[in-house]
Amino acid sequence: MDLQKQAQQQDMAVLPSELRASDADRDRIADILRDAVAEGRLTAEEHAERVEGVLAAKTVGELEVFVRDLPVAQRATPAYTAAPHRPTAGAIPADPDENVVAVFSSAMRKGRWRAGRRIHAYAIFGSVEIDLSEALFEYQQVVIKAISVFGNIEVRVPENVSLRGTGGGVLGNFEVDTIDAPDPDAPVVYLDGWAVLGNIEGRPKRGRLVADMLDRVQRKVDRSLHKHLDR
């Protein structure tokens, strides 16, 4: 039954415009509207009305409506590219960079740490938590191989990375939220695993964003601002 459910979930393609909007998505649209007011493209009343709509928007498609008529938004928003469902051939080593093991115990990896290309997690009558919300992504593709036997494995990722899952459960649960990051260069986390009388979950950690990605975006904004002021 779990394998059938997993196959059905993979067949149900979600359009980019139907993805749930994050706080980062709303902030991006709000920044575009603020710049549009400064450039005289929107009046103060139009800006207030659109910002109210942005705060109430539920999906990415609903957000894009508020900047569709602004040329700055067309230049600022890159063409959407969905993350691949499998890692690039040869990009991930066969041996793990790190093992996280819990046997009749618990193991945790969290905080500011460097995520390798391959991480193996094993929970045997135990619990494993892998929190990537503050991790440094040195590679764009990261594979987490998870095996749970009478155990629990939880993987948490930032909201602005892509997340893919492949696996299933034998009298257990394997559940991974599919996420597509707005940035095509964002890291992609692949959670592969099997849960035997156990549980494996992969979800975004709300309000958490990849810090080094934000630094890159800020540098781009600073460069654009300097160019505008130098004119």
N, C-alpha and C positions, 0 to 999 in steps of 0.2 A: 504493500500500500504506500509506503514512504517513497519507494522508487517511482511509482506511478505519479504521486503528487509532485515529486521533483521534476519529472519530465513535463508535466502540465505547466509548472511554473516557468520552465525554460521556454516553452512554446508561446507563452503569453508575453509578446513584445510590448514594451511600454514606450510610447512616443516621447521624445525629449520634452515636448511642451506639456506632457501630462505628469512629469516628475514633480514631486512635492517641493515647494520652494523652501529654502533654508534662510536663516537670518543673514547669512553672507550674501545670498541672492538679493534679498531686499535692500541690504546696504549698498550693493553695487548699483541698483536702479535708482536709489535715493541720491547717490553721488552724481549720477548722470543728470537727474532733474535739477539738482542744485547748480551744476555747471550751466545748464540750459537757462536758468534764471539770470545768472551772472552775465551770460552772453546776450541777453535780451530776447531769447527765443520763446520764453514763457513769461506770462505775467505772474505777479504774486498770487493772484486768485487761482490761476490755472495750476501753479506749483502746489498750493495747499490742497487742492482737490485731488491731484494725482498722488501726492504723498499719502493722503488718507486711503486711496485705493490700493497703494502698494502695501500698506500695513495690513489690509484686509485680504490680500491675495493669498491663495492657497497653493497655486501651481506656478511653474516657471512660465508657462504660456500666458497666464493671467498677468504676470509681471511685465512681460515684453510688450503688452498692449500699450502701456503707459509711455514707452519710449520709441514706439514704432515710427513716429513722424519726426524723430530727431536724428540728424545726420551723424552727430557725435556717437550715438549709440550704435549705428551701423558700422562705424570704424572701430569702435571699442570692443564689440562683441565678435569673437572669432567664430568661424564656421564650426558647427557642432560635430564632433566625432565621437561616437560611442567607443568605450574601451573594449578591446578584444576579449573574447570569452576564455581564451587560453593564453598563457605566456608565450612570448616570442621564442621560437626554436633556438636553443643554445644560449638563451639569456640567463637561465637559472641553473646553477650547478646541481649535480646529483646528490652531493653530500650536504648536510645542513651546516649553516654557519653557527647555529645555536640549537641546543636541545632544552626543552622545558618539560620536566618529568615530575609527576606526582603519583606516588604509589602509597595508598593508605595515608595520604597527606595532602597538603596544598602547596602550589607553586604559583608565583606571580612575577610578571615582568611588566613594569610600568615606570612612569616618570620620564626623564630626559635620557633616552638611550638610542643607540644607533641600530636601526633595523637592518639585518642582513638580507641577502637575496632569498634564502631558504631557512625557515624555522620549523622545527619538528616539535610537536606538543603531544604528550602522552599522559592520559589520566586513567589510572587503574585503581578503582575504588578511591579516587581522589578528585581534587579540583584544581584546574589550571585557569589562570586569567592572564591574557595577553592584551595589554592596553597600549595601543599605538597613538593615542591622542596627543602625546607630547614627544613622540619619537622623532629622531632625525632620519629622514629618508635619503640615503645616499644613492639608492637605485630607484628607477621608476617602477620596476616590477618586483613584487615581493610575494613569495609563495609560503603559506603556512599549511603544513601537513598535520592534521589532527586525528588522533585515534583515542576514542573514549570507550572504556569497558567498565560498566558500572560506575562511571565517573561523569564529570561535568567540565566542559571546556568553553570558555567565553572569550571572544575576540571583539575588541572595541577599536574602531578606527575614527579618525577625524571626519568631519562632514564634507570637506573639500577634496577627498580622494575617491577613486572608484573602487567598488567592492564587487567581487564575483565569488560564487560558491559552487562547488561540484562535490557531490557525495550522497550519502543516504544513511538510513538507520535500520538496524535489525532489532526490532522491539525497542527502538530508541528514537531519538529526535535529532534531525539535522536541519537547521533553519538558518539561512543567510539572507539578509536584505541586499537586494541588488541596488547599487548606487552608481550613478554616472556623474563624474565631476564636470563642472562647466569648462574647466581648463583642460584641453587635450593633452597637455604635458604633465598633468597631475599624476602622482603615484597611483598604481593599481595594485590592490591587495587581492590575491587569490587564496581562498580558504577551501582546501580539499580535505575530505575526511570521512570517517565512518564512525557511527555511534552504535555500539552493541550494548543494549540495555543501559544506555547512557544518553548524554545530551551534548550537542555541539551547536553553538550559536555565534553568529557574526552580525554585528549591528554598528551603526554610527553612534558616536558619543556626542549628544546634542550640545551645541555651543563651542565645540572644540574644532580648531582649524590647524592645518599644518603651518607651523610658525615660519619655516624657511620659505614656504610658498608666499606667505604674506609679505615677507621681506622683499621678495622679487617683485611683487606687484607694487609695493610702496616705492621701490626704486624706479619702476617705470613711470609711476605717477609723478615723482619728483622730477624726472627728466622732462616729461611733458610740460610740467609747470614752469621749469626753467626756460624751455624753449618759448613758451607763451609770454613770459615776462621779458625775454630778451628782444622780442619783436618791437 
